[in-house]
Amino acid sequence: EGGENESGQDGEEIKNKKRILAQGTDLFNQRPEKGIQFLQENGIISANLDALEVAHFLRESPGLDKKMIGEYISKKKNVEKGILEVFVKSFDFTAMRIDKALRLYLETFRLPGEAPLIFLVMEHFADHWHKCNNEPFANTDAAFRLAYSIIMLNMDQHNHNAKKLNIPMTAEDFTKNLRGLNGSSDFEQDMLVEVYTAIKNEEIIM
């Protein structure tokens, strides 16, 4: 009998936790800090704001507004608390070409609106991707430049307003723009053409 009672209690506990998570998600979508605070108050995230628990919540909660996730992880105080770093490191980019890794990364949140914040989330991405893949480029800066160029290429190929005004970039333009940016040498041309083709054929939704 005791066993039954215990499983009943467990069921209640799970239901309660789900309810708290749903409320926390709603609050987060209005004001991210409020949502996290609510989850702390209800024991889902520890009071000292454990970066790992926050990253888990951001990655695993299906109802979160991606725009709000982008705003939250790029906020100065959250970067200082290591939340952005832990969030980025929750991805395994091993043996993944940079555009595929970037696609996976940008599926989980929307880039913030301001250029310095975009640079910040992209620098963390480039650093982590580069290390996951045994540093295939001259340095992290080269990985960052290529990742940023992929975002610009994605906009160039798929932004319909831009399309009306401009002729979309060719593979040749793309490779030419990146000349000498892998340290002081070039990126592997075949890889750049593969990246170009992948982005041209399928937009990264941002």
Disulfide bonds with the S-S distance in Angstrom:
none
